[in-house]
Amino acid sequence: MQASKLADERILIFAPHGRDAQVMCSVLARDGFACDAVPGFDAFVAAIAAGAGAAIVAEEALQGVDMARLRAWLDAQEHWSDFPFVVLLTRLVGVPADGARARLEELGNVVLLERPLNAQTLRSAALSALRARRRQYHARDVLLDRERTAESLRQSQEALVHLNETLEARIDERTRALAQANDRLMNEVIERERVQQAMVQFQKLEAVGRLTGGIAHDFNNLLNVVQGSMDLILLLSKDEVAKQRAEVARRACQRGGKLTSQLLAFSRNQSLDLRPLDVHTLFEGVHELVATSLGSSVRLQFEVDAAGTSVVADTNQMEMALLNLAINARDAMDGGGELRFTAVRADPPDGLLPPGEYVRIAVADNGSGMPPEIAARVFEPFYTTKGVGKGTGLGLSQVYGMAQQSGGAARILSEQGVGTTVEIWLRAAGSETAAAPAAAPALTATPLPGAHILVVEDDDFVRDSMVESLGALGYTVSHASDGEAGLRELEQGRPDLIITDYLMPGMTGAELVQQARLAFPDVPTIIATGYADMHAIEQVIGEDMVLRKPFQLAELAASVARALHKVDKATART
């Protein structure tokens, strides 16, 4: 690799206090990252100017320094460049003395990570920053290629002028042919630019989704440990005050789990979970989230025409669709106005949907509206009326796709100066099939005598929590820290049940299940996951179960009991 290429790919680490820089360099070097630790701010600025892929900066390193040189370099970047920084924050008590944290905005493209952080989070942030920088290099190469094309076109035009001056009598017909070729070339250049811009927007969304998914996975593990501990306190403690506080913490964990579920809507790989969904419950679930996102300047109204109005839909996808529509409406109203969410049973317009019973869920604003030519294109992927960097162009196309997958449709009605209404038409669910809000399962499962459970989980805290919880339920538990260790435990004897995480180093939970079934085909399995490739799980899970993190102790007990009793019934039939 050329020296210039090596410089462009390296990660600069500016953490001059203590051994932080050396430790981070050693962690990243094990994954093949090229790292350079810089001792001072002047050397840091010079290293960035010499070429780098990204920079990891400790917050305290920026205190008391004159950032004028760095700002000058950032302001002078090429238009394709947006140098990425990962700033490691220190948990503060009070206000920083020199306002260093407030000046972090001067760096521009910044990802903030609060310490302490683990090695995986550091690797994930470094990889995301470096990937973003590589995309910028790709944009640079594309721009250079475009400039060469433009120069070639300019030279061709000059040659045409010269030919016109010298051979005017013979080139009338050739001029027309060249003009047509030039028009085709310009159209191709315009189309190429449009496709490139769409790809850049898609790559931005993909990067955000990957980063969000990784962070949410770690957060789900932490929630699982806290929730498991609270459940054990509720189960075993005799102190009523402690139990009351544990219940408050457990409910907070449930809200955190719902938050991560909403964050994962952009990064999960799974089919829609279509179930009867009560619209009252849906509106209650999104009201607080929408109000927080839009602010007090937007007046909200939620109306449902009759009690018991239910649709067939995926709850998470519907919540995300309504939030997307609300944010779009806020932008159309320039930050202030009235936004109405309504739901009513109605017959769809002719030709929109097959005959049947449907519910129209509408989001209406009193913003600026759109002309017909724009309204006709808003559901197209990547189409957006917002400026570059202010929208992905995927929000409304996701609403449209979700409605189509759910057996319904979406349409938009807009008039300039009046406002816009987006309608989501979904199949109505019968009142007898409407799903009531799921209550927490009761902790009534009785452990089977002598039941032996193998727990495979790479996170030490989550593994210890699960082992302790299962032990409190009366099971005999062995455990392993990864898939290879789990296979070694299976060599010691057949367990009655395997509970495994999905995302583990070296071997995923799905791969472990496949290997375990070669030795013990009839051993039931539970895959516990907070973020996973559901397609890979569905290929191996069969009649076994998936346990979503963070889960309650009662959910764990019920899942284990069902798995073990299912095997007992199958054995009794044989």
Disulfide bonds with the S-S distance in Angstrom:
none
